């Protein structure tokens, strides 16, 4: 067999049982801690990403809720202004007979 010296050395390393065991133990000693570290890192990164996503969602929903509340307050003040103006049923023109009824439906109630 005419193999280069490098290949002959590699084949000779794994012929003995002890060499194969040492090689397998070396690989296991390298892969087990690496796998554990990868799992821990993955779980922490996943937890942090979920936490940040929940925080952003909470902030967005709070902003939307506050916008709705502000608009409701503006509507409330507008309706109070409309309520303060005294409408005379007879002053409503004949073309808009339901105006008073529409405004009366939005009357502020406590």
C-alpha positions, 0 to 999 in steps of 0.5 A, spaced: 500 500 500 503 506 497 499 511 502 502 518 503 505 518 510 500 523 513 494 518 511 498 512 514 499 516 521 491 518 521 490 510 520 494 508 525 491 513 530 485 510 530 487 503 530 488 502 537 482 501 542 485 506 547 486 511 541 478 511 539 476 512 546 480 518 547 478 521 541 471 519 543 471 522 550 475 528 547 469 530 542 464 528 548 468 533 553 468 538 547 460 537 545 457 536 552 459 543 555 458 547 548 451 544 547 449 546 554 451 553 553 448 553 547 441 551 550 442 556 556 443 561 551 437 560 547 433 559 552 435 566 555 435 570 548 428 567 547 425 569 554 428 576 553 425 577 546 418 575 549 419 580 554 421 585 550 415 583 545 410 583 551 413 590 553 412 593 546 405 590 546 403 593 552 406 600 551 402 600 544 396 598 547 396 603 552 398 609 547 392 606 543 387 606 549 390 613 551 388 616 544 381 613 545 380 616 552 382 623 549 378 623 544 372 621 548 374 626 553 374 631 547 367 628 545 364 629 552 366 636 552 363 638 545 357 634 547 357 638 554 357 645 549 352 643 545 348 641 551 349 648 554 346 651 548 339 651 549 335 649 543 328 651 541 324 646 538 321 651 534 327 654 531 329 648 528 328 649 520 323 645 517 328 642 513 332 638 519 326 636 523 330 630 526 336 635 528 334 636 535 332 628 536 339 626 534 343 631 538 338 629 544 340 622 543 348 624 545 346 628 551 351 627 557 348 622 562 351 621 569 
